[in-house]
Amino acid sequence: MSAIISIILGVLEEGLVYAIMAMGVYITYKILDFPDLSVDGTFPLGSAVTAVLIIAGVNPVLTLFISFLIGACAGMLTGLIHVKLKVRDLLSGIIMMTALYSLNLRIAGKANLPIFSQDTIFKNAFFKTVVPKVLQPYTMLVLLLIIAVIMKLLLDGYLKTKSGYLLRAVGDNEVLVTALAKDKGTVKIIGLAIANAFVALAGSIYAQKSGFFEISTGTGTIVIGLASVIIGTNLFKRKPFIKANGLFKKGITVKATTAVVIGAILYKACVAVAIAAGMEASDLKLITALLFLIILVVSNGRKRRVRAGD
């Protein structure tokens, strides 16, 4: 029983970390329609910055804000390459991802930087003295849940502002934004900055949770993020259902950001099930790729059926 609880806790903790990252991917993939591969570099960027700052004695909470801002700068650079230098969106992300790989190594000084012996937001003297020993195993989950909810609410609030509506408009209809006398390029840069800030923040949390920076942690980040977004948005689409009298009634609407958070947790649950079924931990990237492929095939099949029904 304790083993099952441990697995569930692990899935929820990992899922909430990647949910923050997936909210950033949601901005680029669903709102901006921008294939931003730079997230594979900004995730370990947040980890590298956090590890170096914590070793230098900086407050672990402060590293979250610093990582968020540095991630925003990285996203802004991706946007500037695309908008100002007229480089295609996909290539802009690839260029930034490649550059960040070397930058992350420069920041950390090496490919692996442990911070096991350092205080983090999850492991510090405050929690050891204030939180009862019986509740300490759940401290990380509660803290991650609080952070994820705060970031979700902040994103929801931003998307309801004038700038947020413009961000949505750029993804749906760029001509409309131009007609409103707004610079669509600037809106894209802002969107990419916010998205990568979320991803870098997730990287910072991941480093403090796992206790180390590893250069390879960013590999496949975009795939995990896309899978989480697709699972969540497809699973919680607003659908009508038929009542007993034959009339249609609309189902419950789930906010897109909430769906993304749930999608990330479900995705990590699928990975945990695959490993529990006998696959090696070293096959994690293979599991990730296969799950993403299955999700895409199912999603595309559903779209074709909807078009055929129309």
Secondary structure by P-SEA (a helix, b strand, c coil): caaaaaaaaaaaaaaaaaaaaaaaaaaacccccccccccccaaaaaaaaaaaaaaacccaaaaaaaaaaaaaaaaaaaaaaaccccccaaaaaaaaaaaaaaaaaaaacccccccccccccccccccccccccccccaaaaaaaaaaaaaaaaaaaaaaacaaaaaaaaaaccaaaaaaacccaaaaaaaaaaaaaaaaaaaaaaaaaaacccccccccaaaaaaaaaaaaaaaaccbbbbbccccbbbbcccccaaaaaaaaaaaaaaaaaaaaaacccccaaaaaaaaaaaaaaaaaaaaaaaaaaac
